[in-house]
Amino acid sequence: MSFIDIFAWIVLIVLAVSTVAVVVFLAMLPGLIARRRNHPWAQAVTVGGWVTLFLGFVLWPIVLIWAYVDVPTAKERQP
């Protein structure tokens, strides 16, 4: 094996590891945001973020929006 072959394998491994890290971070992001904002359904948002990982991130934008939207409690709805 030449130096270029070894360098190519190192680049391939780094790209594969960084791709996996980005995908895991994107799956975790809605749950992290929901917990940080004290969302009433933070656990459900977290599960939704991981479920979208298996669905090809099709519903990921909806879960991300859900992490930012808080449903008002009954106390907040009353005048």
LINGIDA-V664706 format. One record per run of one state. SS is the DSSP state (H for helix, E for strand, L for the rest). FROM is the first residue (numbers start at 1). LEN is the number of residues. If there is no record, write none. Layout:
SS:FROM:LEN + SS:FROM:LEN
This chain:
L:1:2 + H:3:34 + L:37:5 + H:42:13 + L:55:5 + H:60:9 + L:69:5 + H:74:4 + L:78:2
